[in-house]
Amino acid sequence: MTKLGRRKFLAYGSAAAGASVFLKACAPEPETEVEADSGASPAAAGADSDVITVGILHSLSGTMAISETTVVDAEELAIEEINAAGGVLGKQIVAVKEDGASDWPTFAEKAEKLIDQDQVAVVFGCWTSASRKAVLPVFEEKDHMLWYPVQYEGQECSQNIFYTGAAPNQQIEPAVDWLLENKGTDFFLVGSDYVFPRTANNIIKEQLKANGGTTVGEDYLPLGNTEVTPIIEKIQQALPDGGVIFNSLNGDSNVAFFKQLKSAGMGPDQYPVMSVSIAEEEVRQIGPEFLEGHYAAWNYFQTVESPANEKWVADFKAKYGEDRVTNDPMEAAYIMVYLWAQAVEAAGTTDIPAVREAAYGQTFEAPEGLVTMQPNHHISKTVRIGEVRDDGLFEIVSSTDGPLEPVPWNQYVPDTKGYACDWSDPAKGGRYKTEA
């Protein structure tokens, strides 16, 4: 396995660049970002021997911008750091940004544009599973590469995607186990109406069934919808004496949900909410006074105590402002740029099949702790449960002893129980039946 912390990678990148970096040091540095509407010619730049063009594809507008714009910040910080250390293969990285605009067909169109017109070496992008599902056929048809930074519902293992967020066994399942042990057995499931919340809730229902819990209700809101009063009324009816709310709402719907929950007098002492898409940035924008005492399950919180995290938080704030916060999807986005860069260095080329193979076994001393890219295109990750504090950060109340191996195909769901994924073995690929 290749094990490179950030500092080691930066030093390695500088050394690997050799004399070419020394010569470039006297020349003006190339731009590290090309706006999609700037009129520049990133495709031509990507063909330049001194430049590697990459794509960044997130929602910079629409209901998901509350979450995705911060992920772009983290990706750009990683690119800036890598370029400052000499780039990748002695070349500077130039990022072409596109706006998926919280619209799934737009994501697919922009993915095609980045691959065909801009000729990017890789795309870093998406947040919602709906956007990822929309671009998946594009990347598979063109045999290209997407790095995806957000926890998701699993039940997928594409050769063309590397997933650096949590699989369900690294977030959703441990959160349910913790709630059953600490908060109660009656669950009301609320989520946005698209693939991630619905699939996640199917997993939760099977897990509760297997472990003595009860699903007392389930309801969904269209993504971006803020009419949450009917859902809150249903929760009150199903849980008149209190109970657990498992929340997979995304985007602006969370603002209305938590504000009206508090207005209805449904505090965390009686109605603890466990969220899987609420992190520090969302707490900051909604207001900690509406979320204090509620919970979230992630692999990273800004309050993780480690030298790597302290350094990253300081660097992020130095670039973007002391009032800014870091969170799990941002951290997963940051580390995926480094993991890709390490794979390119190991492969000695940006050729996608070679980079894909070189990615297996790459490790990184991330702010969350050591992560390792597995042959199933997911990474091992530590699991943490956090409680929202009055300052908007999370008090970590539970943590696994170390990283958990990712399980893309869920072992609670009957249709996928006993299946696994291994792209390092052509005979196994994206889905195969294990002996167990």
N, C-alpha and C positions, 0 to 999 in steps of 0.2 A: 504493500500500500504506500501511496505517496502522502506524506504528512507534512503540510506546510502551514504554519501560522501566517498571519498577515505580514508581520515584520520579515519573516523568513522569505515569503514570496516576493516582497518588494525588493529585498536584497538579491534574491535569485534572478528576478526579472532584469535588474540592472546588470548583473554579471553576464547573463545569457546574451544580452544585447551586444556586449563587447564593444569593438571599435566603432561600429556604426552609430551607437548611442553617443559616444564621445564626439563624433563628427557632427551629429545632429544637434548637440548641445549649443553649438554656435549659431545654429539657424533658428529662425522664428518658429515657435511651436504651432502646429496645426490646430484648427478649431476642433474641439472635442464634442461639439454638438451642432447638428444641422436641423433647423426648424423645417417642418414639412412644407410650409408655404413660403419659404424664404427665396425660392427661385434658384437655389444652389443646385449643383449636380452631384448628389452624393454617390450615384452609381459610378460616375467617373472617378470620384475621390476614392471609392472602394477599390478600384482597380490600381490605384497608385501604390507603388512598392513600399511607401512609408506609412500607409494607412490601412487599418482594418475597419470596415464599416459594420456597425451593429444596429439593430432596430430596437426601439423602445415603444411598446404598444399598450397604452393604458387609457382609462377614462379620465381625460382632463376637463371634461364638462359632463353635466347630467347628474343623476342621483348618486352615482358611485364616485364622483370626484372627491367627495368628503374623505374617502379612504385611499383612492388610487394615486392622487397627486403626490402624496407623501412617499409612496413606493418609488415613484420616479426620482424624487430627491435622493433616496438611498442608492439607487442604481447609478445616478450621475456622480455621487460622491465616490463610489467604488471605481468608476471609470477614471475619474480625476486622479485618484490615488495611484492607480496602476500606470496611467500615463506619466505621472510625475516620477515614477520609478523606472521609466524606460519603455513602458508599453508592453506589448505581447509580441514575442518573436522579433523584438527590436522595432516594432511598428506602433504608432499611436492609434488609439481607438477613437473613431468618430461615430457618435450616436445620432441616428435619425429618429426623431420623435413623431409619433402619430397619435391622434386622439380617437379612441374607440367610441367616445361620446355616450357611454352607457347604453349603446345600441348594438345588438349582437350581429346583425348583418353588416354594420359598419366595421366591426372588428374583422370580419372575414375579408372585406374589401381592402382594408388597410394592410392585413397580413399579406395578401396577394401583391399589393403595391410594394411593400418592403422587400419581398423576395424577388419579384420580377423586375421592377423598375430600379430599386435602390441596390439590389444585389447584395443584401446584407449577409454576413457570415452566420449570424444567429439572431433570434428575436428574444428579447426579455419582455414578458408581457402577460396581460389579463389579470383579473381578480375573480370575478364570478365564474362559476362553472358553466353558466350559460354562454359567456364569452369564450371560454376555453373550448367548449363543445362546438361553437360556431367556427372557430379557426382550425380545429383538429383535422377536418378533411383536407384543408388547404395544405397543412404541413405534411400530412401523410401522402397526398397526391404528388407533391413536389419533392418528397423525401428531404424535407428541410428540418430545422431544429428550433423548438421553442423551449425556453426555460421559464417555468411557472412558479411564482413564489408564495402562493397562498394555501393555507390548509383547505382541504376539500373532502368530498364524500367518498373517495376511493372508487372502487368498482370500475377501474380503468387502468391500463398499463400500456401506453403507446410507445413504440420505438422512437417516435419523433418528439417526445416531450420528456424533459427532466423536471421532476417535481421537488421543490425544496421546502414547501410547506408540509404540514403534518398530514399523514394518512389517518383514517378514523381511529386506529388503535393507538395513535400518538396524541390524540386530543379528545375526541368525542367519547370514546369508550372509557378512558380513565376518568373523565369528568362525571360520567354517569355512575361509575363505581364509587367515586368520592361522595357524590350526593346521596346515594343509597346508604352509605355508611354514616354520613354526618347530618343530613338534612331531611330525610324522609323518603317514603316509597311511592307517593302519589305524584305523578308528573303531568303537567299540561304542556304540550308542545306547540310553540308558535314560531312561524318562519315566513320568509318571503316566498312567493309562489314561483319557484323555478327549481331546477334539478338538484342543487346542493341541499337546501333545507328538506325537500321531500325525500331524497335518498337518505340523508342523515337521520331523519325521523323514522324511516323504516328500519334502519339499523338500531336506533334507540329502542323502538318498540320490541324488537326481537331480543335485545339485551335485557330489557326490563322483564320480559316474559321468562327469560332463562334464570333471572336472579331475584325473583320475588317482588319486583316492582309492578306498578300499575299505570297504564296510560289512561288518564281520566278525560282527556280532551286533546284536540289537535285542530289548529286553524292557521290559515295563511292569508297574507296580504300581497297584492300585486307589487312588484318591486317599485319603490318610489311612492307608494300610497301611504298617506298619513291618517287615514280614517280608522283609528285604532280603538275607538270606544266600543264597537261591537265585540271585539276580541276580549277586551278587559271585562266586559259584562259576562261573557262566556266563562272566563276564568273564575270569576266570583261565584257563578252558579255551580261550576264543577268542583270548586275547592272553597266552599263557604267557610271552612275553618282553617284555611291556609294550606300550602303545599308548594312543591317545587315547580318553577317555570323554567323550561329549557328553551332558550331563545336563539334562533338562527335567522332573525331578521337581518337584512343588510341595508346599508345606505341610510338615506334620510328618514326611513320609517322608524328607526331607533330613537330619533329625537322625540317624535310624538309619543312613542310607546312609553319611554321612561318618564317623561313629564306627566303624562296622564295617569300612569301607574301611581306616582307619588300623589298626584291630586286626588286620586281615589282612596288614599290612605292605605295603600297596599305596600307596606315597607318590607325590607329584607328580613326582618325578624320573623314575619309570618309568611311572606311570599318571596323567598330567596330566588333570584334570577341567575341562572348560569348562562352566559353568552359565549358564543364561539366565533363571533365576528365583531365584537366590541373590544377595542384595545385603547391604549393611552391617547391616541389622536382623537378617536371618537368621544372618549370621556371628556377631553379638553373642549371639544366643540359643543357637546350636549350640555355640559356643566356637571362637575363632580357632585354638586349638591343633589342631583337627581339620581346618581348611581352609587353613592357611598353605601358600603355594606353589601352590595351585590357582587357577583363573582364572574370570572372569565377563565377559560382554560386555554393555555397557549404553551409554546415551548420556550418563549422568551418574554421577559418583562424588562422594562428599563431599570428596575430595582435589582436585577441579578448582580450579585457581588462577585466580580472577577476582574483582574487587570485588563483583560481583553475588552470587557464591556465598558469599564470606566474610560478606556482610551477611545472607544468608538463613540460613546455618548459625548465626550468632550470634543472630538473632532466634528461630529455632526452639528453640535451647537455652535462651534466656532465658525462653521460655514453658513448655517441657516438661521442662527439667532438663539439666544439663551432661553427664550420662551418656548422653543420647540421641544417636542418630546419624540422619543423613539418607540417603536412597537414591533410586534412579532412579524407581520408581513414585510415591514421595512427591513428588518434584520435578515429575513429569508431572501429578500430581493438583493440586499447588499452582498450576502455570502454567495449567491448563485453567480454573480458576475466574477467573483474570485475563483469559484470552482470551475467555471467555463474557461477562464484564462489559464488556470493551472493545467487543464486538460489540453488546451491548445499548445502550451509550452511542452507538455509531455509528448504530444503527437508530432510536434515540429511542423504543424500545418493547420490551416483552418478547414481543411477538407472534412466534411461532416461525418462520414463513416469512421475516419481515423480519430476524430475528436470524441465521438460517441464511445468508442472502445477505450480510449485513454481516460475517460471520465470515471470508469468503474474503479473503485478503490481510492479515489481522491479524498483526502481529508482536509479539514480546515479548523483551526482554533478560532471558532466563531464567538461572538459575544454571548451566545447562549450556552457555549461549551463545545466540546469536540463533536464535529459532524463528519459522517462518512457517506459518500455516494455508493449506493448498492447497485448490483446488476439489474435490479427491478426499476431503476431510474428514480428511486426515492432515497431519502437520506435518513440515517439513524438520528434520533432527536430525543433530548430530555423533555419530560412532560412536567408542566407546572400548573398549579391552580392559584389564582390570585384574587384577593378581595380588594375592591376599590376603596382607597383612602380619601380623606377629605381634601388632600392636595392633588387629587386626580391620578396619582400613581397607584400601583398595586402592591399590597402586602402579600408576599408569597406564603401561602398557608400549607402547601403540599408540593412535593417534588419527588420524582423518581430518583433513585440512586445514581443513575447514569442513563445514557442514551438507550432508547428502545428501537429495535429493528422495525422497519416499516412493513406493513401487511396491506398491500393494495386491495386484494380481493377479500371481502369481509367474511369472517369466520362465524358470525352469528346468523347471517342471511343464508337460508337453505340453498339457494341457487348457486352461491359462490363458495360455500363451505368446502374446504379441502383443496382449493385451487391456489396457485401461486404464479409468479412471474419471474422470468430470468432471461434478459436479452443477451447475456453473454454466451448462452447456449442456444444455437439455432433450433435445436430439437424441442426446446421448451418455449421460448418466446414469451408473448404477452399473457398467455394463460395456459397452464398445464395442471393436470391432476397430480397432487403429491401422493406419496405412498400412505401417509397418515390419513 
